[in-house]
Amino acid sequence: MSRHRALEVGPEREDLFAYLLDKLKLDGAIRYMEFGVAGGTTFRWWLDHNSDPAARFVGFDTFTGLPEDWDDMPQGTFGQQGKPPAFDDPRCSFEVGLFKDTLPAYLARHTWAGANVVHLDADLYSSTLYVLTTLWPALQKGDVLIFDDFCTLEHPTHVFRAFFDFFAAYQGPYEVIVTSRYGHRVAIKLV
């Protein structure tokens, strides 16, 4: 559990990402995993800001939108006609399907000894909790987890609840590194 007050940066995602990139030196041989890619805006940001040839970027999504209603957003919101975004970069790949169908198989095929940066933008409680629980054995001290829609008035019982339930059960030590938009986005580091 974090014992200090985290820095609050500007309101945009890019403000939080730039701070992490600079502060934690995440422009090296990282494995960046994004859960909830949609059109790939965030994925592209990380590709554009890390030129290390040993870095790997993996996006997990159905690309058909939300698999269920998310409060006032109906199933299918954020859909991309089932197609991942196109990037001309051999360091990136996509695992297309539900997390429960793609993440275990991916982890069985790929080991990684370096730093992990995990961006959780799955929106739903069930999806976020599943990813955290499944990834936990593959994570290590120093890994960074970024939570989008962490603490919002629109969706107060999803990402934050998954985070809270997961860390209550697993007791993994972490520190909050940075927040933006008054807790809408939060980045933690495992310690």
C-alpha positions in Angstrom: 0.0 0.0 0.0 1.2 3.5 -0.8 2.1 5.7 2.1 2.8 9.0 0.3 0.8 11.5 -1.6 1.2 11.1 -5.3 2.0 13.9 -7.7 -1.0 15.2 -9.7 -0.1 16.1 -13.3 -2.0 17.7 -16.1 -5.5 16.5 -17.1 -4.5 14.7 -20.3 -3.4 11.0 -20.6 -0.3 12.2 -22.3 0.7 14.2 -19.2 0.6 11.1 -17.1 2.4 9.0 -19.7 5.1 11.6 -20.2 5.7 11.9 -16.5 6.1 8.1 -16.2 8.3 7.9 -19.2 10.7 10.5 -17.8 10.5 9.7 -14.1 10.8 5.9 -14.5 12.9 5.8 -17.6 10.3 3.7 -19.6 11.9 4.4 -22.9 13.9 1.2 -22.8 13.2 -2.5 -23.3 9.8 -2.7 -21.7 6.9 -4.9 -22.4 3.9 -2.6 -22.7 0.5 -4.4 -22.4 -2.7 -2.5 -23.0 -6.1 -3.9 -22.1 -8.8 -2.1 -24.0 -7.1 -0.7 -27.1 -10.1 0.5 -29.2 -8.8 2.7 -31.9 -5.2 2.6 -30.6 -4.6 6.3 -29.6 -2.8 5.3 -26.3 -1.0 2.4 -27.9 0.4 4.7 -30.6 1.6 7.2 -28.0 3.7 4.5 -26.3 5.0 3.3 -29.7 6.0 6.8 -30.7 7.8 7.5 -27.4 9.8 4.3 -27.1 12.2 3.5 -29.9 14.1 0.7 -28.2 14.1 -2.3 -30.7 13.9 -4.7 -27.8 10.6 -3.2 -26.4 7.4 -5.1 -27.1 3.9 -3.7 -27.3 0.9 -6.0 -27.0 -2.7 -4.9 -27.2 -5.6 -7.0 -25.9 -9.1 -6.2 -27.2 -12.1 -7.8 -29.0 -12.3 -4.7 -31.2 -16.0 -5.2 -31.2 -16.6 -2.8 -28.3 -17.7 -3.3 -24.7 -18.8 -6.9 -24.2 -21.6 -5.7 -21.9 -23.3 -2.4 -20.9 -21.0 -0.1 -18.8 -23.5 1.9 -16.8 -24.9 4.3 -19.4 -22.7 3.1 -22.3 -24.3 0.2 -24.2 -22.6 -3.0 -25.2 -20.6 -2.5 -28.4 -19.4 1.1 -27.5 -15.8 1.6 -28.6 -16.2 -1.0 -31.4 -13.7 -1.1 -34.3 -15.6 -3.6 -36.5 -13.5 -6.4 -35.0 -10.2 -5.0 -36.5 -7.2 -3.9 -34.5 -5.5 -0.6 -35.6 -2.8 -0.9 -38.2 0.8 -0.1 -37.1 3.8 -0.5 -39.2 6.1 -1.6 -36.3 7.4 -5.1 -35.9 7.5 -4.6 -32.1 3.7 -4.6 -31.7 1.1 -7.3 -31.9 -2.6 -7.7 -30.9 -4.4 -10.5 -29.1 -7.9 -10.3 -30.5 -10.7 -11.7 -28.3 -12.0 -11.7 -24.8 -9.3 -11.4 -22.2 -10.2 -14.8 -20.7 -9.6 -16.4 -24.1 -6.4 -14.5 -25.1 -4.4 -13.5 -21.9 -3.7 -17.0 -20.5 -2.6 -18.3 -24.0 -0.4 -15.2 -24.5 1.3 -15.7 -21.1 1.9 -19.4 -21.8 3.6 -18.5 -25.1 5.6 -15.4 -23.9 7.9 -15.0 -20.9 9.5 -11.6 -20.1 12.3 -10.8 -17.7 12.2 -7.1 -18.2 9.9 -4.4 -16.9 6.2 -4.5 -17.6 4.0 -1.5 -18.1 0.4 -2.5 -18.0 -2.3 0.0 -19.1 -5.7 -1.1 -17.8 -8.4 0.6 -19.8 -10.9 -2.3 -19.9 -13.6 -0.1 -18.2 -15.5 -3.0 -16.6 -15.1 -4.4 -13.1 -15.0 -8.0 -14.2 -12.5 -7.4 -17.0 -10.1 -5.4 -14.9 -10.3 -7.8 -12.0 -9.7 -10.8 -14.4 -6.6 -9.1 -15.9 -5.1 -8.3 -12.5 -5.7 -11.8 -11.2 -4.3 -13.5 -14.3 -1.3 -11.2 -14.7 -0.3 -11.3 -11.1 2.1 -14.3 -11.3 3.9 -12.6 -14.3 4.4 -9.3 -12.6 7.4 -8.3 -10.5 8.8 -5.5 -8.3 9.1 -2.3 -10.3 6.3 -3.0 -12.8 4.0 -0.1 -13.5 0.2 -0.4 -13.7 -1.8 2.5 -15.2 -5.5 2.6 -14.5 -7.8 4.6 -16.7 -11.3 5.6 -15.4 -10.0 4.8 -11.9 -12.1 7.2 -9.8 -15.0 8.7 -11.7 -18.4 9.9 -10.9 -19.7 8.3 -14.1 -18.4 4.8 -13.3 -17.6 4.6 -9.6 -17.9 0.9 -9.1 -15.8 -0.6 -11.8 -12.0 0.0 -12.1 -11.5 1.3 -8.6 -13.5 -1.6 -7.1 -11.5 -4.1 -9.1 -8.3 -2.5 -7.9 -9.5 -2.4 -4.3 -10.8 -6.0 -4.3 -7.6 -7.3 -6.0 -5.2 -5.7 -3.6 -7.3 -6.6 -0.6 -7.1 -10.2 -1.7 -3.5 -10.4 -2.9 -1.9 -7.9 -0.5 0.7 -6.9 -3.1 2.7 -3.9 -2.0 2.6 -0.8 -4.3 3.1 2.9 -4.3 1.0 5.4 -6.2 3.4 7.3 -8.5 1.2 9.8 -10.2 -2.5 10.8 -10.9 -4.3 13.0 -13.3 -7.7 14.6 -13.5 -8.1 14.3 -9.7 -7.8 10.5 -9.7 -9.5 9.7 -13.0 -6.2 8.2 -14.0 -3.7 6.6 -11.6 -0.3 4.9 -12.1 1.2 2.7 -9.4 4.5 0.8 -9.2 4.8 -2.6 -7.5 7.3 -2.4 -4.6 
